[in-house]
Amino acid sequence: MAWANIKLIVYSADYADAMAYGGFKDEPIRALLELPIEKRQWPGCQAESGLARAWWELYNEVVYKDGKGAKY
């Protein structure tokens, strides 16, 4: 998960618990993750980029007050 700079994910439920108690159905994602990267086709679409850019700029102002955040 280096692209998002995530250092650690903490969880307490395993797959069976998530299905039994939360009704989470991870099968489609789990099946995609088992495929080689070049064969994965993720469902999705890109949101309007101006809004995303505005959120990132705000995030950078709050988190990187020293101006070292990414420039968009």
Secondary structure per residue as TSV (DSSP state, phi and psi in degrees):
chain	resnum	aa	ss	phi	psi
A	1	M	-	360.0	32.7
A	2	A	G	-65.0	-28.7
A	3	W	G	-62.1	-26.6
A	4	A	G	-105.2	2.4
A	5	N	T	61.0	30.7
A	6	I	-	-82.0	123.1
A	7	K	-	-92.0	-31.5
A	8	L	-	-156.8	136.9
A	9	I	-	-114.9	125.7
A	10	V	-	-109.7	130.5
A	11	Y	-	-143.4	159.4
A	12	S	-	-120.8	-29.4
A	13	A	-	-88.6	143.2
A	14	D	-	-92.9	-177.5
A	15	Y	H	-58.3	-44.4
A	16	A	H	-64.6	-40.5
A	17	D	H	-63.6	-43.4
A	18	A	I	-60.7	-39.6
A	19	M	I	-69.7	-46.0
A	20	A	I	-70.1	-41.7
A	21	Y	I	-105.0	-26.7
A	22	G	I	-108.4	-13.0
A	23	G	-	71.2	17.7
A	24	F	-	-72.7	133.1
A	25	K	-	-116.8	93.2
A	26	D	-	-91.3	1.1
A	27	E	H	-53.1	-45.4
A	28	P	H	-60.9	-41.6
A	29	I	H	-70.6	-42.6
A	30	R	H	-61.4	-40.0
A	31	A	H	-64.1	-40.9
A	32	L	H	-63.7	-41.5
A	33	L	H	-67.1	-22.3
A	34	E	H	-78.6	-18.0
A	35	L	S	-77.7	154.0
A	36	P	-	-60.2	148.0
A	37	I	G	-51.7	-42.6
A	38	E	G	-67.7	-14.2
A	39	K	G	-102.7	-1.5
A	40	R	-	-78.9	132.8
A	41	Q	-	-126.1	103.6
A	42	W	-	-82.8	131.8
A	43	P	-	-73.3	141.8
A	44	G	-	163.1	175.8
A	45	C	-	-152.0	159.6
A	46	Q	-	-90.6	131.5
A	47	A	-	-75.9	167.5
A	48	E	-	-55.0	121.4
A	49	S	H	-70.7	-27.7
A	50	G	H	-62.2	-40.8
A	51	L	H	-65.7	-44.9
A	52	A	H	-61.1	-43.1
A	53	R	H	-61.7	-41.3
A	54	A	H	-62.6	-41.8
A	55	W	H	-63.8	-42.2
A	56	W	H	-64.9	-39.4
A	57	E	H	-63.7	-41.7
A	58	L	H	-63.6	-44.3
A	59	Y	H	-57.5	-46.1
A	60	N	H	-63.8	-36.0
A	61	E	H	-64.8	-38.9
A	62	V	H	-77.7	-45.4
A	63	V	H	-82.8	-44.5
A	64	Y	-	-106.6	68.5
A	65	K	T	-62.4	-19.3
A	66	D	T	-85.4	3.8
A	67	G	S	83.0	9.7
A	68	K	-	-89.6	3.3
A	69	G	S	-71.8	170.1
A	70	A	-	-65.4	146.7
A	71	K	-	-102.9	133.8
A	72	Y	-	-117.5	360.0
